Amino acid sequence: MSSPNGESAMPHTPLELKEVLYIETNEGASLPFEVVGILEDPQESISYAVLVHEPETEGEEQFIVTDLAGNLLENDVLAQEILDDFLTYVHGDEDGAADEEPG
């Protein structure tokens, strides 16, 4: 799916893991972002998608947070909180798996 800034004129079913969303940059490039996590805010009953762009050349991964329709969150503070929660969860799983002994 290609859309400028994650917004689409046509309705879209909720994003799913491993789905790729193309985000248009200010420079006019279109970058693929893969859904790597879906988090739900149980108090608000709202879900968010965490997407990552992994550059082909050496470079740092870029993360974005959208609603399940693929629209970028405008609230940067909320987006950062969701991303921080996601990264904490992912790194916590990695640490726990490394501590376990095969059994």
LUMZA-605437 format. One line per field, with one value per residue: residue number from 1; z, y, x of N, C-alpha, C, O in turn. Coordinates in pm, 1 decimal. Layout:
LUMZA-605437
num	[NUM  ...]
nz	[Z  ...]
ny	[Y  ...]
nx	[X  ...]
caz	[Z  ...]
cay	[Y  ...]
cax	[X  ...]
cz	[Z  ...]
cy	[Y  ...]
cx	[X  ...]
oz	[Z  ...]
oy	[Y  ...]
ox	[X  ...]
This chain:
LUMZA-605437
num	[1  2  3  4  5  6  7  8  9  10  11  12  13  14  15  16  17  18  19  20  21  22  23  24  25  26  27  28  29  30  31  32  33  34  35  36  37  38  39  40  41  42  43  44  45  46  47  48  49  50  51  52  53  54  55  56  57  58  59  60  61  62  63  64  65  66  67  68  69  70  71  72  73  74  75  76  77  78  79  80  81  82  83  84  85  86  87  88  89  90  91  92  93  94  95  96  97  98  99  100  101  102  103]
nz	[0.0  -86.6  31.4  97.6  378.5  525.0  507.7  361.1  90.6  35.3  210.6  452.8  566.9  903.0  988.3  978.7  1134.0  978.6  747.0  481.7  458.0  256.6  298.8  214.1  190.8  283.2  89.3  -131.0  -169.9  -143.6  118.4  240.0  516.8  761.6  947.7  1272.1  1521.4  1719.7  1939.8  2213.8  2382.0  2673.7  2840.0  2675.9  2471.3  2216.4  1939.5  1823.5  1562.4  1525.5  1315.3  1109.5  922.3  747.7  635.8  318.1  291.8  525.2  821.3  1058.2  1189.4  1120.5  1300.7  1308.2  1429.4  1393.3  1358.4  1339.1  1083.6  938.0  952.2  1036.5  1371.7  1510.5  1753.1  1894.4  2144.0  2247.9  2046.6  2088.5  2346.6  2295.9  2119.7  2291.1  2483.6  2321.1  2239.9  2488.8  2559.3  2353.3  2393.0  2651.2  2613.5  2464.4  2651.4  2848.4  2707.5  2660.4  2913.0  2977.5  3013.5  2784.0  2784.9]
ny	[-116.0  215.6  539.8  890.5  1003.3  801.7  822.8  735.7  759.1  569.2  330.0  110.9  -211.6  -313.9  -280.1  -547.1  -771.0  -787.3  -668.5  -437.1  -93.2  185.7  484.3  818.6  1045.4  1383.3  1453.3  1328.1  1061.2  715.7  508.3  173.7  50.2  -191.8  -360.8  -433.8  -464.6  -462.9  -274.5  -242.3  -2.6  -59.9  95.5  291.8  143.9  137.4  56.8  47.6  56.7  -42.2  34.6  -44.3  74.9  -62.1  32.8  -31.0  -0.9  31.1  159.7  329.2  184.3  303.2  401.3  418.1  517.2  425.9  454.9  179.6  198.8  292.2  557.2  811.6  895.7  1204.9  1308.5  1345.2  1286.1  1081.2  889.7  840.0  729.9  492.2  366.8  340.3  164.9  -58.9  -121.3  -176.3  -402.2  -580.6  -597.5  -694.3  -949.6  -1061.9  -1058.2  -1227.2  -1468.6  -1522.2  -1579.1  -1818.2  -2169.7  -2436.8  -2695.5]
nx	[84.6  62.8  104.9  86.0  250.7  135.2  -137.9  -444.5  -672.3  -858.3  -1063.1  -917.6  -842.2  -767.4  -420.8  -182.9  54.6  372.7  285.4  343.2  386.0  402.9  566.5  565.6  828.8  932.9  1111.2  1020.5  1070.6  973.4  938.2  961.8  788.0  766.7  517.6  583.9  488.7  191.4  16.3  -206.6  -399.0  -534.4  -697.4  -805.7  -903.4  -787.8  -587.1  -249.1  -3.5  332.8  590.3  875.5  1151.5  1407.1  1709.1  1866.5  2140.4  2415.0  2294.7  2081.4  1784.9  1455.1  1175.6  818.8  494.1  161.0  -200.4  -434.1  -527.5  -323.1  -252.6  -28.7  58.6  -23.1  38.5  327.8  439.8  278.4  323.5  597.8  588.9  447.9  625.0  848.8  739.1  697.8  963.7  1078.3  930.6  1009.0  1290.2  1287.7  1181.2  1388.4  1596.0  1489.4  1468.3  1733.3  1824.6  1707.9  1748.7  1800.0  1555.6]
caz	[0.0  -93.0  71.8  153.1  523.8  585.3  496.2  238.1  57.6  35.3  339.2  464.1  680.1  1001.7  959.5  1042.9  1142.8  856.7  634.5  445.1  427.0  195.8  348.4  128.6  268.0  234.2  -28.0  -241.7  -173.9  -83.4  195.5  293.8  661.0  793.2  1079.2  1358.3  1648.2  1738.3  2082.7  2248.4  2505.6  2730.3  2899.3  2568.8  2371.2  2087.4  1905.2  1742.0  1493.3  1523.0  1188.0  1100.1  790.6  758.9  514.5  245.3  326.5  668.9  877.8  1171.2  1160.3  1149.2  1349.4  1309.3  1496.3  1324.7  1403.8  1262.9  944.4  872.8  963.1  1134.3  1488.6  1514.1  1889.3  1902.4  2279.0  2253.2  1956.1  2154.1  2457.3  2237.2  2069.7  2407.7  2539.5  2228.2  2247.0  2620.0  2550.3  2265.5  2458.6  2767.7  2562.8  2425.3  2774.1  2912.3  2627.8  2674.4  3046.3  2991.5  2969.2  2709.6  2878.5]
cay	[0.0  337.9  655.7  998.4  1016.4  697.3  847.1  679.6  806.4  456.9  260.4  3.7  -299.7  -289.7  -331.0  -672.3  -794.6  -814.4  -591.7  -328.1  33.5  276.9  620.7  917.8  1143.2  1521.3  1463.0  1261.7  917.9  628.7  409.2  65.1  28.3  -317.6  -367.1  -527.5  -478.0  -398.8  -256.5  -192.7  72.9  -118.8  198.2  365.4  45.7  178.5  -16.0  119.4  -27.5  3.6  -6.5  -16.8  79.1  -102.8  77.7  -133.0  18.2  44.9  275.3  302.3  158.9  412.7  353.3  508.6  462.9  464.6  385.4  54.8  229.9  333.5  702.0  850.4  967.8  1344.5  1335.1  1290.9  1234.4  951.9  799.4  801.9  640.7  362.8  308.1  300.9  44.5  -168.0  -157.7  -237.6  -535.8  -662.0  -621.7  -778.0  -1086.5  -1109.1  -1083.3  -1345.8  -1587.0  -1547.7  -1630.8  -1952.2  -2281.2  -2533.6  -2795.1]
cax	[0.0  141.7  27.5  167.1  244.8  55.2  -280.2  -497.3  -805.4  -950.9  -1066.4  -820.1  -863.3  -660.6  -287.1  -147.3  198.5  449.2  233.6  433.6  321.5  500.1  550.7  631.7  904.9  926.4  1197.6  953.7  1101.7  873.2  1012.5  879.4  788.1  698.7  453.6  656.8  418.8  62.0  -4.4  -339.0  -414.0  -656.1  -783.4  -871.8  -949.1  -734.3  -464.6  -151.3  93.5  471.5  649.3  1018.0  1217.2  1547.0  1778.2  1942.4  2280.8  2436.4  2227.8  1995.0  1644.8  1364.0  1046.9  704.1  376.3  38.0  -319.9  -444.8  -560.5  -199.3  -232.4  73.2  8.9  19.9  84.2  463.1  465.2  210.6  395.6  723.0  554.0  412.4  749.5  928.2  677.1  724.8  1105.1  1098.8  872.9  1093.6  1418.0  1259.7  1168.5  1521.4  1671.7  1433.0  1502.2  1877.5  1849.4  1652.2  1832.2  1719.1  1516.7]
cz	[0.0  -54.3  126.3  302.7  588.4  572.7  360.6  216.0  60.7  171.0  338.5  583.8  779.1  958.6  1037.4  1046.1  1007.1  733.1  608.5  401.7  370.2  238.9  259.8  216.1  210.0  108.0  -149.3  -255.4  -106.7  -14.8  249.1  445.3  687.9  933.1  1160.8  1493.7  1646.1  1888.3  2107.0  2379.2  2569.6  2791.9  2792.9  2464.5  2229.6  2063.4  1812.9  1677.7  1500.4  1396.5  1184.8  953.4  814.3  629.5  451.2  274.7  477.8  717.9  988.3  1125.1  1195.6  1190.8  1333.5  1383.6  1424.8  1399.4  1315.9  1118.3  868.1  875.5  1071.0  1250.8  1486.9  1650.3  1908.0  2038.0  2292.6  2166.7  2021.4  2270.2  2404.8  2187.6  2185.1  2470.8  2452.5  2240.4  2381.1  2618.2  2467.8  2334.3  2584.2  2727.5  2527.1  2548.7  2842.9  2838.2  2645.2  2810.6  3064.0  2942.0  2890.3  2799.7  2818.1]
cy	[123.0  455.0  763.7  1008.9  916.7  716.9  799.9  730.5  691.4  387.0  142.2  -82.7  -275.6  -351.4  -459.4  -685.2  -835.2  -743.8  -474.5  -208.2  125.6  419.9  714.6  1022.5  1282.6  1539.8  1392.1  1113.2  840.8  513.9  300.5  51.4  -97.7  -311.9  -474.5  -544.7  -406.7  -395.1  -198.0  -116.7  24.8  -15.7  269.7  273.4  88.0  100.2  68.3  20.1  38.5  -53.5  32.4  -16.6  44.1  -64.5  -34.5  -123.2  29.2  172.6  232.2  279.2  282.2  352.9  461.6  438.6  517.4  408.7  261.5  76.0  276.5  482.4  732.2  923.4  1109.4  1382.4  1267.8  1229.0  1095.7  849.8  751.1  706.1  500.2  292.7  260.4  173.3  -76.8  -215.3  -222.9  -380.7  -628.2  -696.0  -706.4  -923.7  -1143.3  -1143.1  -1210.0  -1472.4  -1622.5  -1609.5  -1774.0  -2057.8  -2377.2  -2648.7  -2905.9]
cx	[89.7  53.2  118.7  142.6  151.2  -93.8  -329.4  -638.7  -905.9  -947.4  -971.0  -856.4  -750.3  -527.9  -262.6  4.3  254.0  394.2  327.8  351.3  428.4  467.9  631.2  700.4  885.4  1008.6  1135.9  985.2  988.2  946.3  919.1  897.8  706.7  640.1  524.0  589.8  285.7  36.9  -142.2  -332.2  -543.9  -751.0  -864.5  -934.8  -910.7  -606.3  -378.6  -56.3  230.6  532.7  795.9  1060.1  1362.8  1616.9  1858.9  2091.3  2292.2  2369.5  2134.2  1851.8  1562.5  1230.4  942.1  591.3  254.0  -82.1  -333.9  -487.5  -436.4  -174.2  -129.5  9.7  63.3  75.7  220.3  493.7  402.2  283.7  525.1  696.5  523.4  538.3  837.3  873.4  707.2  869.6  1138.7  1047.6  963.0  1225.1  1400.7  1246.5  1304.7  1603.7  1621.9  1469.7  1649.0  1907.4  1800.4  1749.2  1745.0  1679.4  1447.7]
oz	[79.8  -101.8  193.4  347.8  694.1  622.8  258.4  310.8  85.8  238.1  234.3  688.7  741.1  900.5  1147.4  970.0  931.2  624.7  701.9  320.2  430.8  218.2  234.2  304.6  101.8  28.2  -258.4  -343.8  -23.0  -81.3  297.9  494.5  643.2  1026.3  1123.6  1572.4  1580.1  1955.3  2030.2  2474.9  2525.6  2795.4  2816.5  2379.0  2135.8  2155.0  1734.9  1731.8  1483.6  1372.8  1248.6  872.4  890.2  524.5  520.1  281.8  548.8  660.4  1009.1  1033.5  1288.3  1123.7  1343.8  1399.0  1398.7  1490.5  1226.2  1038.4  747.1  807.8  1183.8  1232.3  1464.3  1661.7  1934.2  2045.7  2343.2  2208.7  2010.8  2290.7  2462.5  2210.6  2178.0  2507.4  2503.4  2250.1  2385.9  2669.9  2508.4  2333.7  2619.7  2798.2  2556.0  2551.2  2890.1  2900.9  2644.8  2824.2  3154.6  2843.8  2924.8  2881.5  2887.7]
oy	[131.8  467.5  733.9  1021.7  943.5  634.6  821.5  743.9  712.8  384.1  81.2  -32.3  -221.3  -459.8  -478.0  -618.5  -908.0  -757.8  -418.9  -219.4  141.6  469.4  692.3  1081.2  1298.7  1629.6  1395.7  1046.6  895.1  431.6  330.6  42.2  -109.8  -263.9  -591.9  -630.4  -304.2  -498.4  -114.1  -160.3  63.4  -37.6  304.9  319.0  76.1  79.8  149.4  -87.7  159.7  -174.2  129.3  -95.8  110.9  -122.0  -121.3  -224.8  35.8  279.9  113.2  345.8  356.1  263.9  580.8  316.5  637.2  327.0  241.0  -17.7  298.0  530.5  684.3  1003.4  1130.7  1478.3  1147.8  1129.8  1003.2  735.9  633.2  611.5  401.0  173.1  151.6  83.9  -184.4  -335.3  -315.5  -470.9  -741.3  -811.8  -782.7  -1012.3  -1259.4  -1244.6  -1290.9  -1574.0  -1740.2  -1684.2  -1844.1  -2039.0  -2397.6  -2694.7  -2999.5]
ox	[183.0  -59.7  217.5  28.8  94.1  -170.3  -264.3  -716.1  -1024.5  -844.3  -947.2  -896.3  -646.6  -523.6  -314.6  74.5  190.0  450.7  385.4  259.7  534.3  357.1  749.5  638.0  828.9  981.5  1192.9  931.3  916.0  1009.2  810.2  1010.3  592.6  704.7  524.1  630.0  268.8  36.4  -189.3  -268.2  -652.2  -872.1  -980.1  -1010.7  -989.6  -526.7  -428.6  -31.6  243.2  528.1  836.8  1012.0  1433.0  1588.4  1912.6  2160.5  2191.9  2387.6  2110.8  1803.3  1595.6  1178.1  971.4  592.2  243.2  -68.5  -252.1  -484.2  -443.0  -83.3  -141.2  -82.0  182.4  152.0  227.5  566.2  465.9  303.7  558.9  772.4  567.9  556.3  894.4  949.7  738.4  895.3  1219.7  1113.5  989.9  1267.0  1490.6  1294.6  1333.5  1673.3  1701.7  1499.5  1685.1  2004.3  1845.4  1821.0  1628.7  1759.0  1408.3]
